[in-house]
Amino acid sequence: MRLLAVAAPLLLIAAAASGPGDTSLLPPSGYLGTWSLDGKPRVFPGSELYGHIDGGAEIFFEFGFEETTVQRYRSPAGELVVECYRMSDPLAALGIYLGKCGTESPDTGLAEKHTAGRYQLMFVRDRYFVVVNNPAGTPALVPTLTELARFIAGRLPPSQPVTVFDALPKAGLVEGSQRLIRGPVALEAIATLGRGDILRLGGRITAVAGDYSDGRGKHTVIVATYPDARAAAAAFRNLTARLDPEIKTLAGGDGRLVFRDYDGTFGTALLAGDRLEIRLRLQTQPALK
Amino acid sequence: MGRSHVSMDVIFDMNRRELVQTLAGCTAAASLMLAAPGCRKAKEAVPEVETNIADFLKVPKTPHSLPGPFPGKVVKVTDPRSLVDEKIDGKVVAEMVERGIRTLTGTTMEKSFRMFFTPDDVVGLKVNPVGPPLISTKPEVAEAVIRWLTDNKLPAKNIVIWDRFDLDLKDAGFTPDRFPGVRIEALQTMVEEGQSFRDAAGNHISAGNFDPNVYYFAKGVVGKGVRGYRDDEFYLNQHVFAGEYSYYGRLLTRDITKLVNLAAYKNTGNGISMATKNLGYAAICNTGRLHAPLFFRVCTEVLAAPPVRDKLVLNLTDGLRGQYEGGPDKNEKFVYANHSLYFATDPFALDMLCHRELVAKRKEMGIAVNEHPRFTEYLVYAESLGLGVTDPARITLVKA
């Protein structure tokens, strides 16, 4: 009997593992006694993500997307929907998560970096961004969101420490404002600096951004660290040459650019070795030299 | 594993900035645009996309043409009782709808009905069923509008709740059980992976739902090899046609005689996905090709075509809940109780007002907002075409 009790769940998991997509990560029918799979998983590899989130797919592609698996569950208590987004690498998953999590509202029952609400729980672990949905917002199902997330997280490799934000200045950084950027879609959420991949990140170089608050008001800092000084210089040249027409250059040359943005605030771009640092929304005009 | 590289090409070859700058390059409309007050001239040479907007503009307007009898006027009705403990109160919503319509028109519900409709009309209610229940059009709003119509002798069978795709209507609560006697229709079906979307003749099963004689044309922009789509078959499944033409749904061109636009209240990136986008990307097929080169411009030009321009009599944006970030997909983290409904005959004034309101909300929530002018230039363009009033100084907001 004991062997059967152990073997039955394993068999169920093995059955799930044989399906398409990342179904091996998902609970099988019978989960928590009452939950059963509601239909087959829907798998959206590569560009087919447009078929799942037409209006929001570009940011996934920019960070590096592989495949999404969507599975509905049903029980007498209601319905839940799991979306597992497998990204190309852990920073890609973190980049998506940071763009969607807002101010985190954690649940003590989950150790992963996550935010939980009544309708949705989203978390990031390794190279997976996972959303567990409670479509009807049924309050009684909120604990099950956490349980489901724990089940899935337990089947993923652990996340590694993130050091990429060390590039940002510490003083004045608004906690929770950190973002990752790998191309124009993520950049545009922060600022319009110019057409196309103006910072030449190419989906491979990960820039970091954060908001700052100090005695002179609020501003935003973006730091991109390139493979070498040559690549950074090329990005700086591209920025200065293709700067958005709404931006007026006030001073330039020698790896430094001072400009006034469309809204009357000021900005700077500073090239230093392999690093390009951009400051935006400065309330006072920086020195021109 | 290699798919992500394909996907990245989608982004890095795409210049969405061109979309607004090409406004000035729009051959047919350029003179109109540049002559318009407040219309800014593009500052860099960009490829032109020629559309058939000039053909639309040649068609004489009717008494019901946009911007309708109240250009630049937006009514906002707010009632905290409308959404309590995540539950919509249909009775309060009905009161809000009546208050909004009466304030907009300045007369009774009966006279308001006669201002826009006759009992012989076939009235289409364009809902936004995406992202239920958080950020989709609430069925309670549609119910209140339907009650107004039927109370004034419009038969229920002359009312059509519709969207472009059939996938989401049921999930959003637009079912025959809830709306007995009312038609619930979509312009097209998107077939699940592994099933054929072609009929015996090899055409898309939804091809007959679109009018080959009424179209939005974008020269050189075709639905073949569109970046982001695995192949042309995948594109066709989702978009029905793939050439330079995006046909309007027959429902709009041949069936519906009046249109009521019931939009959701949410952002899409730094812009909004509300009244004009609810129709701009839903009234036609073959839209995947348009996103990269034209994007928001579509929200103006598709509404300029007579089947929309001359039938769209009322816009009601459902802001009972709002989403200020993370859109157009639903994201609970950014959804808030806004307790408001917005009414206008002028969808462009409505969107300009809501855009500015949502920007203010984003700032209030601590977001460093990118307010670049490109995100509202399609609205400025609409004013230059005579479709609405979008200069904030000339928009009248009435709170009721």
Interface residues (C-beta under 8 A of the other chain):
Chain A: R42 P45 G46 S47 E48 L49 Y50 G51 I53 G55 G56 A57 E58 F60 F61 E62 G64 F65 E66 E67 M87 S88 G99 K100 C101 G102 T103 S105 T115 G117 R118 Y119 Q120 P135 A136 G137 V174 S177 G183 P184 V185 E188 A189 I190 A191 T192 G194 R195 G196 D197 G202 G203 D211 K218 T220 D244 P245 E246 Y262 D263 R281
Chain B: M1 R3 S4 V6 S7 M8 V10 I11 F12 M14 N15 R16 R17 E18 A42 K43 E44 E86 P132 P133 L134 D171 M190 E193 G228 Y229 R230 F234 Q238 T268 G269 N270 S273 G288 E325 G326 G327 P328 D329 K330 N331 E332 K333 F334 V335 G366 A368 N370 E371 H372 P373 R374
